[in-house]
Amino acid sequence: MIASKSFRWNDVRTTILLAGLLLAGVSSHSRGEEDFDSLQLHGFLSQALVITDHNDFFGPSSSGEGSFKYTEIGANASLRPHQDVLIAAQVLSRRAGSDGGEARPKLDYGIIDYQMLSNQHRTLGVQVGRFKNPFGFYNQTRDVAFTRPSILLPQSIYFDRTRSLGLAADGVSAYMEERLPTGNIRAHIGIGNTQTGNDLRQTLRLDTIPGKLEPKTSAIAQVRYEDDGGRFVAALTTASANARFTSRTPGLSNGDFYFRPWILSLQYNQELWSLTGEFALRNSGLENFNEPRFNFDVTGESWYVQYTRRFHDDWQWLVRYDSLTSNRDDRAGKAFEASGAGPAHSQFADDITLGLQWNINPRVLMAAEYHSVDGTGWLPNEDNPDSSETSRRWNMLLFQLSLRF
């Protein structure tokens, strides 16, 4: 999460600006003596209980009766002041362990969307503001429980320990959709500043070093194909996320962070079941520090296979195998452990997940899931500050109640 005062002020200014734009749109609607049919207001709330036998996830989950420190609250609004213009924004309050300080409401996304072309064959548009990154299948709606197949998304792809990096960007994006006889092709390209929160600093082990991690110009692109009817869906995503660490430590120079993933996403859908898989190569590193021990370059590997089955109209169960490797050249983490950087099991995680969802009605969702995990590669650092005290093999139970309006 973004912690600096300047970034908080930027969030406030952006929220005020978008609120003004919405009011301006409503005002113009009123002046034209038109109905408010295009104004939509929605919200959601999710509360979870997390229980683990070893290690902590989203709070003190391994002690007492578990942790209730996983809460998501959001409110969004959208308006069409013109048939080609959409103004939309969402404010999100999310607590995921730690001391809850990150739960302060912040702008999740806020865009002005202009469609310069829209007909039966194609759509072409541009968005300006804070846009959600088109990252894999689920990133753009990852905080809305009703859009997720499980309480937790596959952590090898959709990291919660460094979620700020891939969540959204401030800048401009362009999108297009081409409707063909055999299906639809969608493309999305975005350029702007990504978010660099404390979660990223901790993962990079820069949180104890005086300095500031600030975003640099980054880019993301996705091409997606969906056949007629949505039976088969495929997507390819790539990105170049960049940040600059400005050192305040005497004798230590500034340095640069980079993250360059490629993600292949595939899904096959039938009436009662879906099979989904995603594979990612993640190149990341630090460079340009005058102290060599800070610099590194690694390529990680992530993949999962997931089967979901729908039954009794409003029930769904899920089984998933999720695999994370932090460094393809050190899959078992032995070289990492030998260097004294931490335990070998912090460099990988293999997760078997069983999940169940019940849509009580369109506005109420209950879910439960079980994780059997070998490795701690995606454990949040805030909840487990000393990696040497973590256990390689651990189990987790989650229960969640979600509401929307």
LOTORLUM-966153 format. One record per residue (C-alpha): x, y, z; residue in three letters; residue number from 1. Coordinates in steps of 0.2 Angstrom, whole numbers, plus 2048, in hexadecimal, padded with zeros to 3 digits. Example, Ala and Ser with C-alpha at 12.3 -4.5 7.8 and 13.67 -1.06 7.14 Angstrom:
<nodes>
NODE east north  up resn resi
NODE  83E   7EA 827  ala    1
NODE  844   7FB 824  ser    2
</nodes>
This chain:
<nodes>
NODE east north  up resn resi
NODE  800   800 800  met    1
NODE  805   812 7FD  ile    2
NODE  80B   819 80D  ala    3
NODE  813   82A 80A  ser    4
NODE  80A   83A 80D  lys    5
NODE  80C   840 7FC  ser    6
NODE  804   831 7F4  phe    7
NODE  7F6   832 801  arg    8
NODE  7F3   844 7FB  trp    9
NODE  7F3   83E 7E9  asn   10
NODE  7E5   832 7ED  asp   11
NODE  7DB   83F 7F5  val   12
NODE  7DD   84B 7E7  arg   13
NODE  7D9   83E 7DA  thr   14
NODE  7C9   839 7E4  thr   15
NODE  7C4   84B 7E5  ile   16
NODE  7C6   84D 7D3  leu   17
NODE  7BC   83E 7CE  leu   18
NODE  7AF   842 7DA  ala   19
NODE  7AE   853 7D2  gly   20
NODE  7AD   84B 7C1  leu   21
NODE  79F   840 7C6  leu   22
NODE  795   84F 7CD  leu   23
NODE  799   859 7BD  ala   24
NODE  792   84A 7B3  gly   25
NODE  782   84A 7BE  val   26
NODE  780   85D 7BD  ser   27
NODE  781   85C 7AA  ser   28
NODE  775   84E 7AA  his   29
NODE  769   858 7B4  ser   30
NODE  76B   868 7A9  arg   31
NODE  766   85D 79B  gly   32
NODE  757   857 7A4  glu   33
NODE  75C   845 7A2  glu   34
NODE  759   836 7AD  asp   35
NODE  767   830 7B9  phe   36
NODE  766   81F 7B1  asp   37
NODE  779   81E 7AE  ser   38
NODE  77E   822 7C0  leu   39
NODE  782   812 7C9  gln   40
NODE  788   80F 7DB  leu   41
NODE  78E   7FF 7E2  his   42
NODE  798   7F8 7F0  gly   43
NODE  79E   7E8 7F8  phe   44
NODE  7A4   7E1 809  leu   45
NODE  7AE   7D2 80D  ser   46
NODE  7B3   7CB 81E  gln   47
NODE  7BE   7BB 820  ala   48
NODE  7C5   7B0 82E  leu   49
NODE  7D6   7A9 82B  val   50
NODE  7DC   79A 835  ile   51
NODE  7EE   792 832  thr   52
NODE  7F7   785 83C  asp   53
NODE  808   78D 839  his   54
NODE  80E   79E 832  asn   55
NODE  802   7AD 832  asp   56
NODE  7F8   7B3 823  phe   57
NODE  7EE   7C3 824  phe   58
NODE  7F1   7C5 836  gly   59
NODE  7F4   7BA 845  pro   60
NODE  7EB   7AB 83D  ser   61
NODE  7F6   79E 845  ser   62
NODE  7F1   7A3 857  ser   63
NODE  7E1   7A3 861  gly   64
NODE  7D2   7A2 856  glu   65
NODE  7D9   7A8 846  gly   66
NODE  7DA   7B9 83E  ser   67
NODE  7CB   7C4 839  phe   68
NODE  7D7   7D1 831  lys   69
NODE  7D2   7CE 81F  tyr   70
NODE  7C5   7DB 81B  thr   71
NODE  7C0   7E3 80A  glu   72
NODE  7B4   7F1 808  ile   73
NODE  7B1   7FA 7F8  gly   74
NODE  7A5   807 7F0  ala   75
NODE  7A5   80C 7DE  asn   76
NODE  79C   818 7D3  ala   77
NODE  79A   81A 7C0  ser   78
NODE  791   827 7B5  leu   79
NODE  790   82A 7A2  arg   80
NODE  78E   83C 79F  pro   81
NODE  78F   838 78D  his   82
NODE  78C   828 783  gln   83
NODE  79F   827 77F  asp   84
NODE  7A5   82C 790  val   85
NODE  7A6   822 7A0  leu   86
NODE  7AC   829 7B1  ile   87
NODE  7AF   81C 7BE  ala   88
NODE  7B7   81B 7CF  ala   89
NODE  7B9   80F 7DE  gln   90
NODE  7BF   811 7EF  val   91
NODE  7C6   802 7F8  leu   92
NODE  7CA   7FF 80B  ser   93
NODE  7D3   7EF 80D  arg   94
NODE  7DB   7E7 81C  arg   95
NODE  7E6   7D8 81A  ala   96
NODE  7EF   7D4 82A  gly   97
NODE  7FC   7DF 831  ser   98
NODE  7F6   7EE 83C  asp   99
NODE  7E8   7F2 831  gly  100
NODE  7F0   803 82C  gly  101
NODE  7EE   7FF 81A  glu  102
NODE  7DB   7FE 81C  ala  103
NODE  7D9   811 81A  arg  104
NODE  7CD   814 80B  pro  105
NODE  7D7   818 7FB  lys  106
NODE  7D3   81A 7E9  leu  107
NODE  7D3   809 7E1  asp  108
NODE  7D0   80F 7CF  tyr  109
NODE  7C9   81F 7C7  gly  110
NODE  7C8   821 7B5  ile  111
NODE  7C1   82C 7A7  ile  112
NODE  7BD   820 799  asp  113
NODE  7BA   827 787  tyr  114
NODE  7B4   81B 779  gln  115
NODE  7B9   823 769  met  116
NODE  7B2   815 75F  leu  117
NODE  7A5   808 763  ser  118
NODE  79B   7FE 756  asn  119
NODE  796   7EC 753  gln  120
NODE  7A7   7E7 74D  his  121
NODE  7B3   7F0 759  arg  122
NODE  7B6   7FB 768  thr  123
NODE  7C4   807 76B  leu  124
NODE  7C6   812 77A  gly  125
NODE  7D2   81A 786  val  126
NODE  7D2   81C 799  gln  127
NODE  7DB   82A 7A3  val  128
NODE  7DE   829 7B6  gly  129
NODE  7E1   81A 7C2  arg  130
NODE  7DD   80A 7B8  phe  131
NODE  7DD   7F8 7BE  lys  132
NODE  7EB   7EE 7B6  asn  133
NODE  7E5   7E1 7A9  pro  134
NODE  7F0   7D4 7B2  phe  135
NODE  7EB   7C2 7AF  gly  136
NODE  7D9   7BD 7B0  phe  137
NODE  7D4   7C4 7C1  tyr  138
NODE  7DE   7D3 7C6  asn  139
NODE  7D2   7E1 7C0  gln  140
NODE  7C4   7DA 7CC  thr  141
NODE  7CF   7D1 7D9  arg  142
NODE  7C8   7DA 7E8  asp  143
NODE  7B6   7D6 7E5  val  144
NODE  7B2   7C5 7EC  ala  145
NODE  7A4   7C2 7E0  phe  146
NODE  7B0   7C2 7D1  thr  147
NODE  7BD   7B6 7D9  arg  148
NODE  7BC   7A3 7D7  pro  149
NODE  7C3   7A2 7E9  ser  150
NODE  7C6   7AC 7F9  ile  151
NODE  7D8   7AD 7F4  leu  152
NODE  7DE   7AE 7E2  leu  153
NODE  7ED   7A3 7DD  pro  154
NODE  7FB   7AC 7E6  gln  155
NODE  808   7A7 7DA  ser  156
NODE  801   7B3 7CD  ile  157
NODE  7F6   7BF 7D7  tyr  158
NODE  802   7C3 7E6  phe  159
NODE  7FA   7CB 7F5  asp  160
NODE  80B   7CD 7FD  arg  161
NODE  810   7DA 7EF  thr  162
NODE  7FE   7DE 7E9  arg  163
NODE  801   7F1 7E7  ser  164
NODE  80E   7EE 7D9  leu  165
NODE  801   7E6 7CD  gly  166
NODE  7F1   7ED 7D3  leu  167
NODE  7EF   7FD 7C9  ala  168
NODE  7F8   80C 7C1  ala  169
NODE  7F6   81E 7BF  asp  170
NODE  7F7   823 7AD  gly  171
NODE  7EE   820 79C  val  172
NODE  7E8   810 794  ser  173
NODE  7E1   80B 784  ala  174
NODE  7D6   7FC 77F  tyr  175
NODE  7CE   7F4 770  met  176
NODE  7C2   7E6 76C  glu  177
NODE  7C0   7DE 75C  glu  178
NODE  7B1   7D3 759  arg  179
NODE  7B4   7C5 74D  leu  180
NODE  7A8   7B7 747  pro  181
NODE  7B2   7AB 752  thr  182
NODE  7B3   7B5 761  gly  183
NODE  7BA   7C5 769  asn  184
NODE  7CC   7CC 76A  ile  185
NODE  7D0   7D9 778  arg  186
NODE  7E0   7E3 77A  ala  187
NODE  7E4   7EF 788  his  188
NODE  7F4   7F9 78A  ile  189
NODE  7F8   804 799  gly  190
NODE  806   811 79D  ile  191
NODE  808   819 7AD  gly  192
NODE  80F   818 7BF  asn  193
NODE  80C   808 7C8  thr  194
NODE  80A   808 7DB  gln  195
NODE  818   804 7E7  thr  196
NODE  812   801 7F8  gly  197
NODE  81B   7FB 808  asn  198
NODE  817   7E9 803  asp  199
NODE  823   7EA 7F5  leu  200
NODE  830   7F3 7FF  arg  201
NODE  82F   7E5 80C  gln  202
NODE  830   7D7 7FF  thr  203
NODE  840   7E0 7F7  leu  204
NODE  847   7E2 809  arg  205
NODE  849   7F4 807  leu  206
NODE  83D   7F8 815  asp  207
NODE  84B   7FA 822  thr  208
NODE  855   805 817  ile  209
NODE  852   818 818  pro  210
NODE  84C   81D 807  gly  211
NODE  83C   81E 7FC  lys  212
NODE  836   813 7EF  leu  213
NODE  82D   81C 7E1  glu  214
NODE  824   817 7D1  pro  215
NODE  82B   81A 7C0  lys  216
NODE  823   819 7AF  thr  217
NODE  81C   807 7AC  ser  218
NODE  812   7FE 79F  ala  219
NODE  806   7EF 79E  ile  220
NODE  7FE   7E7 78F  ala  221
NODE  7F2   7D8 78D  gln  222
NODE  7EA   7D0 77E  val  223
NODE  7DB   7C5 781  arg  224
NODE  7D1   7B9 776  tyr  225
NODE  7C0   7B2 77A  glu  226
NODE  7B7   7A7 76E  asp  227
NODE  7A4   7AA 76B  asp  228
NODE  79B   7A5 77A  gly  229
NODE  7AA   7A6 786  gly  230
NODE  7AE   793 786  arg  231
NODE  7C0   796 783  phe  232
NODE  7CA   7A5 789  val  233
NODE  7DC   7A9 787  ala  234
NODE  7E7   7B8 78C  ala  235
NODE  7F9   7BD 78C  leu  236
NODE  7FF   7CB 798  thr  237
NODE  810   7D4 799  thr  238
NODE  816   7E3 7A3  ala  239
NODE  825   7ED 7A8  ser  240
NODE  823   7F4 7B9  ala  241
NODE  830   800 7BF  asn  242
NODE  835   809 7CF  ala  243
NODE  843   814 7D6  arg  244
NODE  84A   812 7E7  phe  245
NODE  851   823 7ED  thr  246
NODE  85E   81F 7FB  ser  247
NODE  860   82A 80A  arg  248
NODE  86E   81F 811  thr  249
NODE  87F   826 810  pro  250
NODE  88A   81D 804  gly  251
NODE  87C   813 7FC  leu  252
NODE  876   819 7EB  ser  253
NODE  865   819 7E3  asn  254
NODE  85F   809 7DB  gly  255
NODE  851   803 7CF  asp  256
NODE  844   7F6 7D0  phe  257
NODE  83D   7ED 7C1  tyr  258
NODE  830   7DF 7BF  phe  259
NODE  82C   7D8 7AE  arg  260
NODE  820   7C9 7AD  pro  261
NODE  818   7BF 79F  trp  262
NODE  807   7B7 7A3  ile  263
NODE  7FE   7AA 798  leu  264
NODE  7EC   7A7 79E  ser  265
NODE  7E0   799 797  leu  266
NODE  7CF   795 79C  gln  267
NODE  7C2   788 796  tyr  268
NODE  7B0   78A 79B  asn  269
NODE  7A1   77E 79B  gln  270
NODE  790   781 7A2  glu  271
NODE  794   779 7B3  leu  272
NODE  7A7   779 7B4  trp  273
NODE  7B6   783 7AF  ser  274
NODE  7C9   77F 7AD  leu  275
NODE  7D5   78D 7AF  thr  276
NODE  7E8   78F 7AF  gly  277
NODE  7F5   79C 7AF  glu  278
NODE  807   79C 7AD  phe  279
NODE  813   7AA 7B0  ala  280
NODE  826   7AE 7AF  leu  281
NODE  82B   7BD 7BA  arg  282
NODE  83B   7C6 7B8  asn  283
NODE  83F   7D2 7C5  ser  284
NODE  84E   7DA 7CE  gly  285
NODE  857   7E9 7D5  leu  286
NODE  865   7F2 7CC  glu  287
NODE  870   801 7CC  asn  288
NODE  874   800 7DF  phe  289
NODE  887   804 7E2  asn  290
NODE  886   7F6 7F0  glu  291
NODE  885   7E5 7E6  pro  292
NODE  87C   7DC 7F3  arg  293
NODE  86C   7E6 7F0  phe  294
NODE  86C   7E2 7DD  asn  295
NODE  864   7D2 7D7  phe  296
NODE  85C   7CB 7C7  asp  297
NODE  850   7BB 7C8  val  298
NODE  843   7B3 7BE  thr  299
NODE  835   7AB 7C7  gly  300
NODE  828   79F 7C1  glu  301
NODE  816   79D 7C5  ser  302
NODE  807   792 7C0  trp  303
NODE  7F7   78B 7C5  tyr  304
NODE  7E9   77F 7BF  val  305
NODE  7D8   782 7C6  gln  306
NODE  7C7   778 7C4  tyr  307
NODE  7B7   77F 7C9  thr  308
NODE  7A6   776 7C9  arg  309
NODE  795   77E 7CB  arg  310
NODE  786   775 7D2  phe  311
NODE  775   778 7DA  his  312
NODE  775   789 7D0  asp  313
NODE  77D   793 7DE  asp  314
NODE  78B   788 7E4  trp  315
NODE  79D   786 7DE  gln  316
NODE  7AC   77B 7E3  trp  317
NODE  7BE   77D 7DE  leu  318
NODE  7CE   774 7DE  val  319
NODE  7DE   77C 7D9  arg  320
NODE  7F1   778 7D9  tyr  321
NODE  7FC   788 7DA  asp  322
NODE  80F   789 7D8  ser  323
NODE  81B   797 7DB  leu  324
NODE  82E   797 7D8  thr  325
NODE  837   7A7 7DD  ser  326
NODE  847   7A3 7D3  asn  327
NODE  847   796 7C5  arg  328
NODE  85A   794 7C7  asp  329
NODE  857   78F 7D9  asp  330
NODE  847   786 7DA  arg  331
NODE  849   77E 7EB  ala  332
NODE  850   78E 7F3  gly  333
NODE  860   785 7F8  lys  334
NODE  86C   793 7F1  ala  335
NODE  861   7A0 7F9  phe  336
NODE  863   797 80A  glu  337
NODE  875   795 808  ala  338
NODE  878   7A7 806  ser  339
NODE  870   7AB 817  gly  340
NODE  861   7B4 80F  ala  341
NODE  854   7A9 817  gly  342
NODE  84D   798 817  pro  343
NODE  84C   78E 807  ala  344
NODE  839   78C 808  his  345
NODE  836   79E 807  ser  346
NODE  83B   79D 7F4  gln  347
NODE  82C   792 7EF  phe  348
NODE  81A   78D 7F3  ala  349
NODE  80F   77F 7ED  asp  350
NODE  7FD   781 7F2  asp  351
NODE  7EF   775 7F0  ile  352
NODE  7DE   77E 7F3  thr  353
NODE  7CC   777 7F5  leu  354
NODE  7BF   784 7F5  gly  355
NODE  7AC   786 7F6  leu  356
NODE  7A0   794 7F3  gln  357
NODE  78E   797 7F6  trp  358
NODE  784   7A5 7EE  asn  359
NODE  776   7A7 7FA  ile  360
NODE  76F   7B4 7EF  asn  361
NODE  776   7C1 7E2  pro  362
NODE  77C   7CC 7F0  arg  363
NODE  782   7BF 7FD  val  364
NODE  791   7B3 7FB  leu  365
NODE  798   7A7 808  met  366
NODE  7A9   79E 804  ala  367
NODE  7B5   792 80D  ala  368
NODE  7C5   78B 807  glu  369
NODE  7D4   780 80D  tyr  370
NODE  7E6   782 808  his  371
NODE  7F4   775 80A  ser  372
NODE  804   77E 806  val  373
NODE  816   779 805  asp  374
NODE  821   788 805  gly  375
NODE  820   79A 80B  thr  376
NODE  824   7A3 7FB  gly  377
NODE  814   7AE 7FB  trp  378
NODE  812   7B1 80E  leu  379
NODE  810   7C3 812  pro  380
NODE  820   7CA 81A  asn  381
NODE  816   7D6 825  glu  382
NODE  80E   7C7 82E  asp  383
NODE  81E   7BD 82F  asn  384
NODE  82C   7C9 831  pro  385
NODE  839   7BB 836  asp  386
NODE  839   7AE 827  ser  387
NODE  844   7A3 831  ser  388
NODE  835   79F 83D  glu  389
NODE  829   79A 830  thr  390
NODE  824   788 82C  ser  391
NODE  827   780 81B  arg  392
NODE  817   776 81B  arg  393
NODE  807   77E 822  trp  394
NODE  7F4   77E 820  asn  395
NODE  7E7   78C 81F  met  396
NODE  7D4   78D 820  leu  397
NODE  7CA   79C 81A  leu  398
NODE  7B8   7A1 81D  phe  399
NODE  7B1   7B1 814  gln  400
NODE  7A0   7BA 814  leu  401
NODE  79D   7C6 806  ser  402
NODE  790   7D3 802  leu  403
NODE  78C   7DF 7F4  arg  404
NODE  780   7EC 7EF  phe  405
</nodes>
